[in-house]
């Protein structure tokens, strides 16, 4: 490839990379592995129903030990640094 040919090749390449529509498939979070404990403290709680509540990166996780399943709150766009529950343990709050 010669230096003079690069602008023409770039035009062809950029035109071929544009998508006409979004892909049919997508990604879905199935399970979170890990725990953020290196710079956060007191961030692991039990709910009223016995589920475990914790956070990893920007995801708040509710883990059911009996069913070995997780539910996620994905509303944060930065890492969660604070997590707490109401004294009755039926509400939780997280902050980034």
N, C-alpha and C positions, 0 to 999 in steps of 0.2 A: 504494500500500500504506500502510495506516495502522499506527501504532505498536501499537495494540491487537490487530491481526491477526497480528503477528510470532510470538507463541508457537504459534499454531495452524499457521502455515506451516512453522515449524521442525520440528514434530512430523511433519508430512506429508513433508517433505524428508528427514529422518533415516530415517524408515521406508522410503522408496523407495531409499535408497543402500545399505542392507544387502544383502550378497550371500548367496545361499543356499548356494553352493559356490564353490570356487576356480576361476579360469578354466582352460580347457583348454590355452592357450598359455603359454609362459614365455620368459624370456630366456636366451641362452647366449652366453658370451664366445667370439668367433671369432678376434680378432686384437688385440694390444696395440700401440699406437703411442706412442712416447715413451721417456724414460729419466730416472730420478731422479739428477741429478748436481749439483744446486745445494747440497745439504747433506750428501751422502754421498760417500765416496771409496773407491777400491779395491773396487768392487762390480760388476765385469764380469769374468766368468770363462769359460774354455773347458772343456768336459767332455772326458773321455777319448775320446769318439766325435767330437769336433769341434763339438759343439753349443755355442751361446752361452747363458750363464746370467746373468740380470740381474733387477732388480725395478723395478716401477712401482706406486706407491701401496701397496696391501695384496696385490699379486699378484706371485708369483715366476714368471718366464717362462723356459722353455727353448726356444730358437729354433734350428731346423734350417735352415741357409742353403741346403743343396742342395735340399730339398723346399719351401722357403719356407713352413714350417708352425711352429706354436708349441704347446707344452704348458704348462699352468698349474697352479700350486699355489695354491688359494684358501682355505687354512686360517686366514689371519690376519684379525683384525677391526680392526686399526689399520695404519697405514703401516709397511712394512718399512724398517728403518733399518740393519740389518746383514745381510751375506751373505758366506759363505765356503765354500770347498770343501776336501775332504780332499786332502793332497798327491798321492795317486794319481789324484785327480779323478773318483772314481766315487761320492762322496757329497757332498751339499751341506747347509748349515744356514742358516736365516734366522731373524731375530728382529725383533720390533717394538718 
